[in-house]
Amino acid sequence: MSDLTYVELLWLKKRIENYIRFGKTVENRIIDKSRRVVAFGADSVFAFVRWTANDFGTIASRIDILRAVCASTRCSTVAYVRPGANILLTVIGWPNVERVLQVIDAIEAINIDAIDVSPEYWRHVHGRLAVRESPRPYTRQRHEAWLLRRRIEP
C-alpha cells in the first residue's frame, strides 16, 4: 500500500467545485477535463473545499482541513479522499466556510504558510465555530512556539 493520500477533484461549471485551498501535492493526475486526482504525502496538511449548486443556487458548501496519513494508520473516511485522513477541522454551510477562508487569508497575510500551522489551531478554529464564537487569531508568536515544540517532540 502507498503512503499517499489521494483526493479526487471535480469541477462542473456552476454545479460542482471540489478544490484544494492549500496543501503541497506530490502527485497530480488529470483524468479528463473536469476531473483530476492529487496526492499528499503522509502527515501533510491540506484544505479541501467542496461546493455544490443547482438551478436555484448553492445546495452545499463545506471545507475540511485534513492531515494525510500513512497506509497503516487509522483515519476517518472523507468523501473523495482515499484512504482517508485525520480531520482537523470541518465546517458546513457557506457562512462558516467563508469564515474559515478568512482565517486562512489572515494567516497567509502574516507570511505563514497554512500548511505549517499548528494542527491544534485548526482544532481550535473548528471548536470555536461549532459554538458560534470567533477563533483567536493565529499569531507569529504562537507559530514560533509551535515550531519549537515540533522540534523537541518525537
C-alpha positions as CSV (number, residue, x, y, z in Angstrom):
1,M,0.0,0.0,0.0
2,S,1.1,3.5,-0.7
3,D,1.7,6.2,2.0
4,L,0.0,8.7,-0.2
5,T,-3.5,10.2,0.4
6,Y,-5.4,10.7,-2.8
7,V,-8.1,13.4,-3.3
8,E,-10.4,13.4,-6.3
9,L,-11.1,16.9,-7.6
10,L,-14.2,17.6,-9.7
11,W,-15.2,20.7,-11.5
12,L,-18.5,21.0,-13.4
13,K,-19.3,24.6,-14.3
14,K,-21.8,26.2,-12.0
15,R,-22.7,22.8,-10.5
16,I,-19.8,21.2,-8.5
17,E,-16.4,22.5,-7.4
18,N,-14.0,20.4,-5.4
19,Y,-10.7,22.1,-4.9
20,I,-7.6,22.3,-2.7
21,R,-7.3,25.7,-0.9
22,F,-3.8,25.0,0.4
23,G,-1.5,22.0,0.6
24,K,1.6,20.6,-1.0
25,T,0.8,18.0,-3.6
26,V,3.3,15.3,-4.5
27,E,1.3,13.9,-7.4
28,N,-1.2,15.4,-9.9
29,R,-3.0,13.1,-12.4
30,I,-5.5,14.6,-14.9
31,I,-8.3,12.1,-15.7
32,D,-10.4,14.3,-18.0
33,K,-11.2,18.0,-18.5
34,S,-13.4,18.1,-15.3
35,R,-11.6,15.6,-13.1
36,R,-8.2,15.1,-11.6
37,V,-6.6,13.3,-8.7
38,V,-4.0,14.9,-6.4
39,A,-1.9,13.1,-3.8
40,F,-0.4,14.3,-0.5
41,G,2.5,12.7,1.5
42,A,2.0,11.3,5.0
43,D,1.5,13.9,7.7
44,S,1.0,16.8,5.2
45,V,-1.9,19.2,6.0
46,F,-4.3,20.4,3.3
47,A,-7.7,22.2,3.0
48,F,-10.3,20.6,0.8
49,V,-13.3,22.7,-0.3
50,R,-16.5,21.3,-1.7
51,W,-19.3,23.3,-3.2
52,T,-22.5,22.1,-5.0
53,A,-25.3,24.1,-6.6
54,N,-28.4,23.6,-8.7
55,D,-30.6,25.9,-10.8
56,F,-31.7,27.8,-7.6
57,G,-28.3,28.4,-6.0
58,T,-25.9,26.8,-3.6
59,I,-27.0,23.4,-2.2
60,A,-24.0,22.6,0.0
61,S,-20.6,24.1,0.8
62,R,-18.0,22.6,3.0
63,I,-14.3,22.9,4.0
64,D,-12.2,20.2,5.7
65,I,-8.7,20.7,6.9
66,L,-7.1,17.3,6.9
67,R,-3.8,15.7,7.7
68,A,-2.8,12.9,5.3
69,V,-2.0,9.5,7.0
70,C,0.3,6.6,6.4
71,A,-1.3,3.5,4.9
72,S,-1.3,1.6,8.2
73,T,-2.6,4.4,10.3
74,R,-6.2,4.6,11.5
75,C,-8.1,7.5,10.0
76,S,-11.6,9.0,9.3
77,T,-13.3,8.5,6.0
78,V,-13.9,11.7,4.0
79,A,-15.8,11.8,0.7
80,Y,-13.4,11.9,-2.3
81,V,-10.4,11.2,0.0
82,R,-8.7,7.8,-0.2
83,P,-7.9,6.0,2.1
84,G,-9.0,8.8,4.5
85,A,-7.3,11.4,6.7
86,N,-7.2,12.9,10.2
87,I,-9.8,15.6,10.4
88,L,-8.5,18.7,12.0
89,L,-11.4,21.0,11.0
90,T,-14.7,20.5,9.2
91,V,-17.4,23.1,8.7
92,I,-20.6,23.0,6.7
93,G,-22.5,26.0,5.3
94,W,-21.3,28.9,3.3
95,P,-21.1,31.4,6.2
96,N,-18.8,29.1,8.2
97,V,-16.8,28.1,5.1
98,E,-16.3,31.8,4.4
99,R,-15.1,32.4,8.0
100,V,-12.5,29.6,7.7
101,L,-11.3,31.0,4.3
102,Q,-10.9,34.4,6.1
103,V,-8.9,32.7,8.8
104,I,-6.6,31.1,6.2
105,D,-6.2,34.5,4.4
106,A,-5.3,36.2,7.8
107,I,-2.6,33.5,8.4
108,E,-1.2,34.0,4.9
109,A,-1.3,37.8,5.4
110,I,1.3,37.5,8.2
111,N,3.5,35.4,5.8
112,I,2.9,32.0,7.4
113,D,2.1,29.1,5.0
114,A,-1.2,27.5,6.1
115,I,0.4,24.0,5.8
116,D,2.8,24.9,8.6
117,V,0.1,26.0,11.1
118,S,-0.3,24.0,14.3
119,P,-2.9,21.2,14.0
120,E,-4.2,22.2,17.4
121,Y,-5.0,25.7,16.0
122,W,-7.2,24.1,13.3
123,R,-9.0,22.1,16.0
124,H,-9.4,25.4,18.0
125,V,-11.0,27.1,15.0
126,H,-13.3,24.1,14.5
127,G,-14.4,24.2,18.1
128,R,-15.0,27.9,18.2
129,L,-17.0,27.9,15.0
130,A,-19.1,25.0,16.3
131,V,-20.3,27.1,19.2
132,R,-20.6,30.3,17.1
133,E,-17.7,32.1,18.6
134,S,-14.8,33.8,16.8
135,P,-11.5,31.9,16.9
136,R,-8.4,33.6,18.4
137,P,-6.1,34.8,15.7
138,Y,-3.0,32.8,14.8
139,T,0.0,35.0,15.6
140,R,3.6,34.8,14.7
141,Q,4.4,34.2,18.4
142,R,2.0,31.2,18.5
143,H,3.6,29.9,15.3
144,E,7.1,30.2,16.7
145,A,6.0,28.3,19.8
146,W,4.6,25.5,17.6
147,L,7.8,25.3,15.6
148,L,9.9,25.0,18.8
149,R,7.6,22.3,20.2
150,R,7.6,20.4,17.0
151,R,11.4,20.3,17.1
152,I,11.6,18.7,20.5
153,E,8.7,16.3,20.3
154,P,9.3,12.9,18.7
